[in-house]
């Protein structure tokens, strides 16, 4: 992958990560309002956290070869 492609992918991943983070916050807010009594919201949050972890792993892998990122 070229440095230009890495840069574009980096920006895409940052955007995705931001979207997931806001989704996590929204779901957590709803879960608190439900007095922590929603297994569906808990499952949704677990899934979002997994997605966030995968995005973070990919972001970290972009810089393995001492690129400009």
Secondary structure, DSSP 8 states (H G I E B T S, - for coil): --HHHHHHHHHHHHHHHHHHHHHHHHHHHHHHHTTT--HHHHHHHHHHHHHHHHHHHHHHHTTTT----
